[in-house]
Amino acid sequence: MQPDQLTVPCVLMRGGTSKALFFHAADLPGPGPRRDRLLKRIMGTPDMLQIDGLGGSRLVTSKIAIISRSARPDADVDYTFSQVDIEHDRIGYDGNCGNISSAVGPFAIDEGLVEAIEPFTTVRIYNTNTDKLLVARVPVRGGKSTVLGDCVIPGVPGTGAEILMDYAGTIGAKTGKLLPSGNVIDRIELRNGRTVDATLCDVANPCVFVSAEQLDLSGSELPQQITADASLIDTIAEIQARAGHLFGLWDDWKSVRLPGLPLCVIVAKPDDFTAADGKRLRAEDMDLRARLIFLGKCHDSMAGTGSMCTAAASRIPGSVVNRALGDPTTPTAALRIGHPLGVMQVRVEASPASSPAEIGYPVLGLARTARRLMSGVVYVPRDVAADPM
């Protein structure tokens, strides 16, 4: 015991191309300001280096997952995701993280929340952020989730055991609709008089899609270039704010600054480009290029939920994403997305419908890997929890 510090049990896990601290809900205060203060302090927010906490000074490493057994008959565990900002004193629960979702199944199995069944255990996950069900197929050996395997994830060194994530049940994650505005294309007029064609789609997380060309980009820019362009980030933030109003997320777009949702995905037709690790990627190995922006920063690779929404939008004729495909007339059972760290493949099959808004997705998912990195307790100064408010 330390007189000046509390201890909270936690597990550090990688899921896909992100990392998060995993907590049992019973080990934290209930939802509210006290829990938020505790989680921000654990991460070391606000501080651009998060030097006095466990955050990794990147949005992809400043994430939290809160897990408990579910009381729902259709779910095994409840999962709440939170994105902790870095330099701003902010924590959000607006949406889900697809990469971190892939670590929920292994965590639930290894922590005894779900019975381990070999060789595969199906974990039904209720995501409280979006009120949607995800299904994970997790390989199991010796009563624990399997780590070793031959699945390759661009942006993650080496290989791991393949976890199949099914997102077919996440259509209308935030709004209840595939196309919340009812339109395949919305024309968004900006303050400077420019008009941008956008597709608003809500699968896994709400996203607004715009073409690289309309933002005067080539589509091959890397995250550092995009994030460092303050004028571009301001334009994208305005697009997100205005799109959020069309999504019904807020009444006044002017009141929103650097939003996390809707995610903004910039798409472009396939082309050769050099990835962030220096590897040369070929146009023939991808169906489109994509760059994802949230909270004023470009994602280092591609968010799992963003990839799901991109895949779904790619099968909507006439959408911004569909127009960016190398060959939109002959869709396959997969979408290959060229992102800053490589090419990821998403499984997607759409069912015909009389209107775009009624398109269904019998297959929508992706393969991820996950690994437990550390388990123990995190130390937190007692003054954080002293105020009950």
Salt bridges, closest charged atoms under 4 A:
ASP52 OD2 - ARG41 NH2 2.71
ASP74 OD2 - ARG72 NH2 3.01
ASP76 OD1 - ARG124 NH2 3.09
ASP85 OD2 - HIS88 ND1 3.41
ASP85 OD2 - ARG90 NH2 2.64
GLU87 OE2 - LYS297 NZ 3.12
ASP89 OD1 - LYS40 NZ 2.77
GLU111 OE1 - HIS24 NE2 2.73
GLU111 OE2 - ARG372 NH2 2.78
GLU162 OE2 - ARG347 NH2 3.87
ASP197 OD1 - ARG187 NE 3.12
ASP216 OD2 - ARG194 NH1 3.85
ASP234 OD1 - ARG257 NH1 3.10
GLU238 OE1 - ARG191 NE 3.26
GLU238 OE2 - ARG242 NE 2.83
GLU284 OE2 - ARG282 NH1 3.50
ASP285 OD2 - ARG282 NE 3.03
ASP287 OD1 - ARG336 NH2 3.06
ASP300 OD1 - ARG58 NH2 2.56
